[in-house]
Amino acid sequence: MRFAITLTDRYLPVFEAFLAAGWQPVKLFTSPVDDRIFHNKLSHERAQQLDIPIQISRMLDTDLADLGSRGCDLLVVASYRWRVGEWQPYLRCAVNFHPSPLPIGRGAYPLVRAILDGHTEWGISCHKLTARFDSGDILAQECFPIAPGESHESLDLKTQLASGRLATRVAGNLEALWRDATPQGEGSYWRLFTDADRTLDFHQPVERIMRTVRAFGDYECLAKVADAQIYVRRAVAWQERHAHPPGTVAHNSAMRLVVAASDGYVALLEWSLIGPDALAQRIGR
């Protein structure tokens, strides 16, 4: 059985699972990455080891037709920024690995909201690829608990590990899972987060503020402190009665800022006046 895959390094376990199950790779599709949350260096290296072509530009109908002419049976979509066109004229099957327990959490990047909304369980789903995003029949899912203090980074890594386990099941039993796939029914679509979503509000309780910090992690939060907008990567907090108005800098020590919240203090440990995207542009990435 031959397959092509869309990939960034977060979903390399999916690629490896299909290879381990004996599937023969035909081509790797990837896309430009931010090199903070998404990377593709390892994916490129793996494709080069296997001597298969790599395409960084958007997949077109001509690319799908080329896959069909090369005897490709399956397209695996695992992290891809572009919509895939009509694959049915050229391939037998196409599946998508989506990082949520569908039908909950359709959308581009649901991990952040999973923490913001206080979910206690999460997962990754493999579904048939259809024209409507993340809505195809489900072949299989892999679920796991979300810890009370879950962070973006821990949830991301848990999801990556789960993707390998799920892909092992799908790669080893695709025909039956495809035949018996279950319709999703009604679900929820989560839009991509905005700057407003990741802006810290010091009028909130420290628990809510810290949940936002954990949810965004390396994406960084925004905060208005002493009339300046800053980018916050790491913070700690505690409850304590005080007389400081929320948002006031109550103390600073070696660039660590202690800011008053409604019911305590938030200590900003790692922060910058320059956002990570701007910094990446400055060093030419």
Buried (B, 14 or more C-beta within 10 A) or exposed (E): BBBBBBBBBBBBBBBBBBBEBEBBBBBBBBBEBBEBBBBBEBBBEBBEEEEBEBBEEBBEEEBBEBBBEEEBBBBBBBBBEEEBBEBEEBBBBBBBBBBBBBBBBBBEBBBBBBBBEEBEEBBBBBBBBBEEBBBBBBBBBBEBEBEEEBBBEBBBEBBBEBBBBBBBBBBBBBEEBBEEBEEBEEBEBBEEBEEEBBBBBBEBBBEBBBBBBBBBBBBBBBBBBEEEEBBBBBBBBEEEEEEBEBBBEBEEEEEBBBBBBBBBBBBBBEBBEEBBBEEEEEEEE
